[in-house]
């Protein structure tokens, strides 16, 4: 049996795979990020939220945001070993999850557009080139957190039509003070900001919001994808909730910048399962 996990900042998708018949049982927990959560916190989250039964000899493949080096990854490994008692456990980046899911064993440009954003050139075996996303304060162009941050800044500075502000505060009973406190004083401000992309999506017929999303996607292509020479010769693949739900604007923005979008999936998990079953 294999247990494959794809973890972003907001949620973790798990797939328990029977390697004999290929059947899959899936579940979700909150996001796991070792940059913000220590071993004890991750272990406690698994105890509280992971409800699927699993065998003791399962092999765990965990791909996650924040899993950037062995020192950081060790907290995830220890928590996984304590909870699952696996025969083996592997931890790698969410970007490798995207590359393997979207490209399998072929070369390609693989990108993530979810709560955060990321990209790489993958040669079919490993990530060869990578433009650092820098997080939602310095980068993460095109991500849910950045789109949400830009929207919130426009909202609170009265840069949006009045009827949109009225509609927003009817849907989200928040005060400006509460919003600022969530962003500057509470954990996971990126998750908080990214949630407002649902409101943006529901009101995408408003030009000011479609322009906001389109401009953020164009920034992603200009500041990230242009740095991969291969991106001009091959499609650029995407996974993540933002890419999936705003696919039309993503493809439009890519074309405006001279790129072609290939695959767009909501989650890497299905492609990851296919990759590991064929290993």
C-alpha positions in Angstrom: 0.0 0.0 0.0 1.1 3.6 -0.7 -0.1 6.7 1.0 0.5 9.8 -1.2 0.0 13.3 0.1 0.0 16.7 -1.6 0.0 19.5 0.9 -0.4 23.2 0.3 -0.8 26.0 2.8 -4.6 25.5 3.0 -5.3 21.8 2.7 -3.6 18.4 2.4 -5.0 15.8 -0.1 -4.3 12.2 0.8 -4.6 9.1 -1.4 -4.3 5.6 0.0 -3.4 3.4 -3.0 -3.7 -0.3 -3.2 -0.8 -1.2 -5.4 -2.3 -4.6 -6.3 -5.5 -3.4 -7.9 -5.0 0.4 -8.2 -8.0 1.3 -6.0 -7.7 4.6 -4.2 -9.3 6.0 -1.0 -9.0 9.7 -0.5 -9.4 12.2 2.3 -8.4 15.7 3.2 -6.9 17.4 6.2 -5.7 21.0 6.9 -2.5 22.2 5.2 0.8 21.1 6.7 3.8 23.4 6.3 7.0 22.7 8.4 8.0 26.4 8.0 5.1 27.3 10.3 4.4 24.1 12.2 6.7 22.0 14.3 6.6 18.2 14.7 4.2 18.2 17.6 1.8 20.5 15.8 1.8 18.3 12.7 1.4 15.1 14.7 -1.5 16.6 16.6 -3.2 17.7 13.3 -2.9 14.1 12.0 -4.4 12.7 15.2 -7.4 15.1 15.0 -8.1 15.1 11.3 -6.8 12.0 9.6 -9.7 9.5 9.8 -8.9 7.0 7.1 -7.8 3.5 8.2 -4.3 2.5 7.0 -2.0 -0.5 7.4 1.2 -0.3 9.4 3.4 -1.2 6.5 2.3 1.6 4.2 4.9 3.5 2.2 4.3 7.3 2.6 5.2 9.8 -0.1 4.6 13.3 1.3 4.9 16.4 -1.0 4.4 19.7 0.7 4.7 23.5 0.7 7.6 24.5 2.9 9.4 21.2 2.5 12.5 22.9 1.2 15.5 21.1 2.7 16.3 18.0 4.8 16.6 20.0 8.1 13.1 21.4 7.7 11.7 18.2 6.3 12.8 16.1 9.3 10.0 17.5 11.4 7.5 16.2 8.8 9.3 12.8 8.6 9.2 12.4 12.4 5.5 13.3 12.6 4.7 10.9 9.8 6.7 8.1 11.3 5.0 8.6 14.8 1.5 8.6 13.3 1.6 6.1 10.4 4.5 3.7 11.4 5.3 3.4 7.8 7.8 0.9 6.3 9.3 3.9 4.5 8.6 7.6 4.2 9.7 10.2 1.7 9.2 14.0 1.9 9.7 16.3 -1.1 8.5 19.7 -2.3 5.0 20.5 -3.6 6.8 21.7 -6.7 8.1 18.2 -7.3 4.6 17.0 -6.8 3.4 19.4 -9.5 6.2 18.4 -11.9 5.6 14.6 -11.5 1.9 15.0 -11.7 1.8 17.3 -14.8 4.7 16.0 -16.7 5.2 12.4 -15.5 8.5 11.3 -17.0 8.6 14.0 -19.7 10.3 17.4 -19.7 8.1 20.4 -19.1 7.3 23.6 -17.4 5.3 22.9 -14.2 3.5 25.5 -12.2 1.4 25.8 -9.0 -1.3 28.5 -8.7 -3.1 27.9 -5.4 -2.8 29.7 -2.1 0.8 30.4 -3.2 2.5 30.1 -6.6 5.6 28.4 -7.9 7.2 27.2 -11.1 10.0 25.1 -12.5 11.6 23.5 -15.6 11.5 19.7 -15.1 13.6 17.5 -17.3 11.6 14.3 -16.7 13.6 13.3 -13.7 14.4 16.3 -11.6 13.8 20.0 -11.3 16.6 21.7 -13.3 15.6 25.4 -13.0 13.5 27.1 -10.5 12.5 30.8 -10.0 12.0 31.4 -6.3 8.4 32.4 -5.6 9.5 34.5 -2.5 6.1 34.2 -0.7 3.1 36.4 -0.8 4.8 39.5 0.5 7.6 39.6 -2.1 6.3 37.4 -4.9 3.7 34.6 -5.3 2.3 36.4 -8.3 -1.0 35.0 -9.5 -1.6 33.1 -6.3 -4.8 33.2 -4.2 -3.0 35.0 -1.4 -1.7 37.8 -3.7 -5.0 38.2 -5.6 -6.7 38.3 -2.2 -4.2 40.8 -0.9 -4.6 43.1 -3.9 -8.4 42.9 -3.6 -8.4 43.7 0.1 -6.0 46.6 -0.4 -8.3 48.0 -3.1 -11.4 47.4 -0.9 -10.0 49.1 2.2 -8.6 52.1 0.2 -12.0 52.7 -1.6 -10.6 51.8 -5.0 -13.6 49.5 -5.9 -17.1 50.5 -6.9 -19.3 51.1 -3.8 -21.7 48.4 -4.7 -18.9 45.8 -4.6 -17.9 46.9 -1.1 -21.5 46.7 0.1 -21.8 43.2 -1.5 -18.5 42.0 0.1 -19.3 43.2 3.7 -22.8 41.6 3.4 -21.1 38.3 2.6 -18.2 38.7 5.1 -19.3 40.4 8.3 -15.8 41.8 9.0 -14.6 45.2 10.1 -11.5 46.8 8.6 -9.9 46.5 12.0 -10.6 42.7 12.1 -9.1 42.4 8.6 -5.9 44.2 9.5 -5.6 42.2 12.7 -6.0 38.9 10.8 -3.3 39.9 8.3 -0.8 41.4 10.6 -1.3 39.5 13.9 -2.8 36.1 13.3 -1.3 32.9 11.9 -1.6 32.0 8.2 -2.5 35.4 6.8 -2.0 33.9 3.3 -4.9 31.5 3.9 -7.0 34.3 5.2 -6.4 36.5 2.1 -6.8 33.6 -0.3 -10.3 32.8 0.8 -11.6 36.0 -0.8 -10.9 34.6 -4.3 -14.3 32.9 -3.9 -15.9 36.3 -3.8 -13.8 37.4 -6.7 -14.8 34.4 -8.7 -18.5 34.8 -7.9 -18.2 38.4 -9.1 -15.9 38.0 -12.1 -18.4 39.7 -14.3 -17.2 42.9 -12.7 -14.5 44.3 -14.9 -12.5 45.7 -12.1 -12.2 42.1 -10.6 -11.5 40.3 -13.9 -8.8 42.9 -14.6 -7.3 42.3 -11.1 -7.0 38.6 -11.7 -5.8 39.0 -15.3 -3.1 41.5 -14.3 -1.9 39.2 -11.5 -1.6 36.3 -13.9 0.3 38.5 -16.4 2.7 39.4 -13.6 3.2 35.6 -13.0 4.2 35.1 -16.6 6.4 38.2 -16.8 8.3 37.7 -13.5 8.5 33.9 -13.5 7.8 32.1 -16.8 9.9 34.4 -19.0 13.0 33.2 -17.1 12.6 29.7 -18.5 13.9 29.6 -22.2 12.0 26.4 -22.7 8.7 28.0 -22.0 8.7 29.6 -25.5 8.9 26.2 -27.1 6.5 24.1 -25.0 3.2 24.4 -23.2 3.2 25.7 -19.6 1.3 23.3 -17.3 -0.6 24.3 -14.1 -2.1 22.7 -11.0 -3.9 24.3 -8.2 -7.3 25.8 -7.3 -6.6 29.2 -8.6 -5.4 28.0 -12.0 -8.4 25.6 -12.2 -11.2 28.0 -11.3 -9.8 31.0 -13.3 -8.6 28.9 -16.2 -10.1 31.1 -18.9 -8.4 34.2 -17.6 -5.1 32.2 -17.1 -5.1 31.1 -20.8 -6.0 34.6 -22.0 -3.1 36.1 -19.9 -0.7 33.5 -21.2 -1.5 34.3 -24.8 -1.1 38.0 -24.2 2.4 37.3 -22.9 3.3 34.9 -25.8 2.9 31.6 -23.9 0.6 28.6 -24.3 -1.0 26.9 -21.4 -1.1 23.1 -21.5 -2.7 20.9 -18.8 -4.6 22.6 -16.0 -5.7 20.4 -13.0 -7.2 21.4 -9.7 -4.9 19.1 -7.7 -1.7 17.1 -8.4 -3.0 14.0 -6.5 -4.4 12.0 -9.4 -1.3 12.6 -11.5 0.9 11.7 -8.6 -0.9 8.4 -8.0 -0.4 7.6 -11.7 3.3 8.5 -11.5 4.0 6.2 -8.5 1.9 3.3 -9.8 4.1 3.3 -12.9 7.4 3.5 -11.0 
